[in-house]
């Protein structure tokens, strides 16, 4: 079974269990004081297994499915023999990395909690955008007509603005840092572990798009 499908199934199963069991939510949710005071570091990762509601879960897993399958396949081509391992590493490490700024800001805030796989999904999506910049992306009611290389900066600007505004109840910081981490992960691993150069490929594909 593909890794993307495996992660998707596990996340859906745990999320659905948590919808009707508050004890699971309390144990797995990202709660900075529990990490800071009780050293429950696992929460950086387990919070990605639970979601606020079905809509939250569906949006994350649909986005992950669309991009994850492509990124997973491409990783196997770019990194022969270790592509699957690196893909898993990207997703799992992104769960924690995207939350580090949030943890730093809220480690003593007993009223702050966060959940969802959005940061890791953003990392996979933006790795996909770097690999396939001319693919088309939709946004909410907008059908998939926006080239990925145009969607990406718009998304980052809006996300950074909403994070700075900070009154939506959504952890936009995790979305932003997850997206940036996905780009950085692919660039760095490609430089050291393969002959593929994602930035050069990105520029070439975008240039061809306008020809």
MIBAGU-242656 format. One record per residue (C-alpha): residue in one letter; x, y, z. Coordinates in Angstrom, 2 decimals. Last residue first. Layout:
<pts>
(pt 'A'; (X; Y; Z))
...
</pts>
This chain:
<pts>
(pt 'X'; (6.35; 30.14; -24.17))
(pt 'X'; (4.92; 31.23; -20.85))
(pt 'X'; (4.65; 27.73; -19.37))
(pt 'X'; (8.16; 26.91; -20.59))
(pt 'X'; (9.56; 29.57; -18.25))
(pt 'X'; (7.55; 28.12; -15.35))
(pt 'X'; (8.90; 24.64; -16.08))
(pt 'X'; (12.50; 25.84; -16.36))
(pt 'X'; (12.30; 27.92; -13.19))
(pt 'X'; (10.93; 24.99; -11.20))
(pt 'X'; (13.48; 22.54; -12.60))
(pt 'X'; (16.30; 24.91; -11.63))
(pt 'X'; (14.83; 25.24; -8.14))
(pt 'X'; (14.29; 21.49; -7.81))
(pt 'X'; (17.86; 20.46; -8.68))
(pt 'X'; (17.98; 16.69; -9.17))
(pt 'X'; (21.42; 15.08; -8.94))
(pt 'X'; (20.51; 13.35; -5.70))
(pt 'X'; (21.22; 13.07; -1.97))
(pt 'X'; (22.87; 16.33; -0.90))
(pt 'X'; (21.22; 18.91; -3.14))
(pt 'X'; (17.95; 16.99; -3.40))
(pt 'X'; (17.72; 16.69; 0.38))
(pt 'X'; (18.25; 20.44; 0.79))
(pt 'X'; (15.79; 21.62; -1.86))
(pt 'X'; (13.09; 19.11; -0.92))
(pt 'X'; (13.27; 19.90; 2.78))
(pt 'X'; (13.38; 23.66; 2.23))
(pt 'X'; (10.21; 23.69; 0.13))
(pt 'X'; (8.30; 21.48; 2.57))
(pt 'X'; (9.60; 23.56; 5.48))
(pt 'X'; (8.21; 26.74; 3.92))
(pt 'X'; (4.76; 25.16; 3.61))
(pt 'X'; (4.84; 23.79; 7.15))
(pt 'X'; (5.97; 27.15; 8.46))
(pt 'X'; (3.00; 28.92; 6.90))
(pt 'X'; (0.37; 26.31; 7.73))
(pt 'X'; (1.65; 25.97; 11.30))
(pt 'X'; (1.57; 29.75; 11.75))
(pt 'X'; (-2.01; 29.80; 10.45))
(pt 'X'; (-3.12; 28.01; 13.63))
(pt 'X'; (-6.84; 28.69; 13.27))
(pt 'X'; (-8.84; 30.48; 15.98))
(pt 'X'; (-9.30; 33.40; 13.59))
(pt 'X'; (-7.92; 36.22; 15.74))
(pt 'X'; (-4.21; 36.18; 14.94))
(pt 'X'; (-3.77; 39.16; 12.63))
(pt 'X'; (-0.14; 38.16; 12.16))
(pt 'X'; (-1.15; 34.61; 11.28))
(pt 'X'; (-3.85; 35.90; 8.92))
(pt 'X'; (-1.31; 38.08; 7.13))
(pt 'X'; (1.26; 35.26; 6.88))
(pt 'X'; (-1.43; 32.93; 5.51))
(pt 'X'; (-2.55; 35.49; 2.92))
(pt 'X'; (1.01; 36.09; 1.76))
(pt 'X'; (1.88; 32.39; 1.69))
(pt 'X'; (-1.28; 31.45; -0.23))
(pt 'X'; (-0.77; 34.17; -2.81))
(pt 'X'; (2.89; 33.15; -3.19))
(pt 'X'; (1.89; 29.50; -3.83))
(pt 'X'; (-1.18; 30.01; -6.06))
(pt 'X'; (0.82; 31.64; -8.84))
(pt 'X'; (3.40; 28.83; -9.06))
(pt 'X'; (0.56; 26.31; -8.71))
(pt 'X'; (-1.25; 27.55; -11.80))
(pt 'X'; (-4.82; 28.57; -10.86))
(pt 'X'; (-7.59; 26.77; -12.80))
(pt 'X'; (-8.60; 24.05; -10.35))
(pt 'X'; (-12.16; 25.32; -9.65))
(pt 'X'; (-12.68; 28.31; -7.30))
(pt 'X'; (-15.28; 27.60; -4.58))
(pt 'X'; (-12.59; 26.73; -1.98))
(pt 'X'; (-9.30; 27.24; -3.82))
(pt 'X'; (-8.43; 25.27; -6.93))
(pt 'X'; (-4.97; 24.28; -8.11))
(pt 'X'; (-3.61; 23.65; -11.60))
(pt 'X'; (-0.20; 22.07; -12.24))
(pt 'X'; (2.39; 24.48; -13.62))
(pt 'X'; (4.70; 24.35; -10.61))
(pt 'X'; (4.99; 20.55; -10.50))
(pt 'X'; (8.02; 19.73; -8.34))
(pt 'X'; (8.02; 22.96; -6.33))
(pt 'X'; (4.24; 22.80; -6.07))
(pt 'X'; (4.47; 19.22; -4.86))
(pt 'X'; (6.94; 20.17; -2.12))
(pt 'X'; (4.43; 22.90; -1.33))
(pt 'X'; (1.58; 20.41; -0.98))
(pt 'X'; (3.67; 17.99; 1.12))
(pt 'X'; (4.70; 20.72; 3.56))
(pt 'X'; (1.16; 22.10; 3.68))
(pt 'X'; (-0.11; 18.62; 4.58))
(pt 'X'; (2.40; 18.48; 7.42))
(pt 'X'; (1.21; 21.83; 8.76))
(pt 'X'; (-2.48; 21.00; 8.27))
(pt 'X'; (-2.35; 17.72; 10.16))
(pt 'X'; (-4.81; 18.79; 12.83))
(pt 'X'; (-4.87; 20.02; 16.41))
(pt 'X'; (-4.08; 23.08; 18.49))
(pt 'X'; (-4.49; 24.12; 22.11))
(pt 'X'; (-3.96; 27.41; 23.94))
(pt 'X'; (-5.58; 28.38; 27.24))
(pt 'X'; (-2.71; 27.28; 29.49))
(pt 'X'; (-0.31; 29.62; 27.69))
(pt 'X'; (3.16; 28.90; 29.06))
(pt 'X'; (4.55; 27.27; 25.90))
(pt 'X'; (2.47; 29.58; 23.70))
(pt 'X'; (4.95; 31.57; 21.60))
(pt 'X'; (7.79; 29.06; 21.51))
(pt 'X'; (5.32; 26.23; 20.92))
(pt 'X'; (3.71; 28.06; 18.02))
(pt 'X'; (7.12; 28.76; 16.47))
(pt 'X'; (7.99; 25.03; 16.84))
(pt 'X'; (4.69; 23.83; 15.41))
(pt 'X'; (5.70; 23.56; 11.74))
(pt 'X'; (8.77; 21.54; 12.73))
(pt 'X'; (6.74; 18.92; 14.61))
(pt 'X'; (4.27; 17.74; 11.98))
(pt 'X'; (6.84; 18.55; 9.29))
(pt 'X'; (9.12; 15.83; 10.70))
(pt 'X'; (6.44; 13.20; 10.10))
(pt 'X'; (5.58; 14.29; 6.56))
(pt 'X'; (9.10; 14.87; 5.28))
(pt 'X'; (10.47; 11.76; 6.98))
(pt 'X'; (7.76; 9.63; 5.37))
(pt 'X'; (8.75; 11.04; 1.98))
(pt 'X'; (12.43; 10.53; 2.76))
(pt 'X'; (11.86; 6.86; 3.60))
(pt 'X'; (9.81; 6.34; 0.44))
(pt 'X'; (12.49; 7.93; -1.71))
(pt 'X'; (15.36; 5.97; -0.19))
(pt 'X'; (16.05; 3.34; -2.87))
(pt 'X'; (16.13; 5.77; -5.77))
(pt 'X'; (15.84; 9.39; -4.59))
(pt 'X'; (14.46; 11.45; -7.48))
(pt 'X'; (12.26; 8.67; -8.85))
(pt 'X'; (10.94; 7.44; -5.50))
(pt 'X'; (10.42; 11.06; -4.45))
(pt 'X'; (8.32; 11.61; -7.57))
(pt 'X'; (5.94; 8.82; -6.63))
(pt 'X'; (5.51; 10.16; -3.09))
(pt 'X'; (5.05; 13.71; -4.37))
(pt 'X'; (2.33; 12.65; -6.82))
(pt 'X'; (0.43; 10.51; -4.29))
(pt 'X'; (0.77; 13.18; -1.62))
(pt 'X'; (-0.57; 16.01; -3.74))
(pt 'X'; (-4.14; 14.86; -4.29))
(pt 'X'; (-4.32; 12.69; -1.17))
(pt 'X'; (-2.98; 15.41; 1.14))
(pt 'X'; (-5.46; 17.96; -0.19))
(pt 'X'; (-8.33; 15.49; 0.31))
(pt 'X'; (-6.97; 14.54; 3.76))
(pt 'X'; (-6.79; 18.12; 4.99))
(pt 'X'; (-10.18; 19.19; 3.64))
(pt 'X'; (-11.90; 16.02; 4.86))
(pt 'X'; (-10.45; 16.24; 8.37))
(pt 'X'; (-11.48; 19.86; 8.87))
(pt 'X'; (-14.95; 19.15; 7.41))
(pt 'X'; (-15.34; 16.08; 9.66))
(pt 'X'; (-14.57; 18.04; 12.82))
(pt 'X'; (-11.76; 19.49; 14.92))
(pt 'X'; (-9.12; 17.05; 13.76))
(pt 'X'; (-6.92; 14.33; 15.27))
(pt 'X'; (-3.87; 12.45; 13.98))
(pt 'X'; (-1.73; 15.55; 13.48))
(pt 'X'; (-1.90; 16.25; 17.23))
(pt 'X'; (0.04; 13.01; 17.70))
(pt 'X'; (3.27; 14.45; 16.32))
(pt 'X'; (4.10; 17.52; 18.41))
(pt 'X'; (2.15; 15.84; 21.22))
(pt 'X'; (4.92; 13.23; 21.52))
(pt 'X'; (6.98; 15.81; 23.38))
(pt 'X'; (5.06; 15.28; 26.61))
(pt 'X'; (7.80; 16.92; 28.67))
(pt 'X'; (5.49; 17.55; 31.66))
(pt 'X'; (6.08; 21.30; 32.01))
(pt 'X'; (6.93; 22.45; 28.49))
(pt 'X'; (5.09; 19.75; 26.59))
(pt 'X'; (2.01; 19.88; 28.78))
(pt 'X'; (2.20; 23.70; 28.66))
(pt 'X'; (2.26; 23.60; 24.82))
(pt 'X'; (-0.94; 21.55; 24.32))
(pt 'X'; (-0.98; 19.89; 20.89))
(pt 'X'; (-3.80; 17.36; 21.18))
(pt 'X'; (-3.14; 13.64; 21.69))
(pt 'X'; (-4.21; 12.90; 25.27))
(pt 'X'; (-7.02; 15.47; 25.48))
(pt 'X'; (-8.41; 14.38; 22.11))
(pt 'X'; (-8.35; 10.71; 23.09))
(pt 'X'; (-10.14; 11.51; 26.36))
(pt 'X'; (-12.75; 13.51; 24.44))
(pt 'X'; (-14.00; 10.36; 22.74))
(pt 'X'; (-16.69; 10.72; 20.08))
(pt 'X'; (-14.76; 12.72; 17.48))
(pt 'X'; (-11.55; 11.08; 18.73))
(pt 'X'; (-12.37; 7.72; 17.17))
(pt 'X'; (-13.11; 9.44; 13.86))
(pt 'X'; (-9.77; 11.25; 14.03))
(pt 'X'; (-7.88; 8.03; 14.85))
(pt 'X'; (-9.39; 6.18; 11.88))
(pt 'X'; (-9.01; 9.12; 9.48))
(pt 'X'; (-5.36; 9.66; 10.40))
(pt 'X'; (-4.52; 5.97; 10.05))
(pt 'X'; (-6.27; 5.80; 6.65))
(pt 'X'; (-4.52; 8.92; 5.30))
(pt 'X'; (-1.11; 7.83; 6.53))
(pt 'X'; (-1.53; 4.44; 4.84))
(pt 'X'; (-2.89; 6.00; 1.65))
(pt 'X'; (0.10; 8.32; 1.38))
(pt 'X'; (2.52; 5.49; 2.16))
(pt 'X'; (1.23; 3.50; -0.79))
(pt 'X'; (0.00; 0.00; 0.00))
</pts>
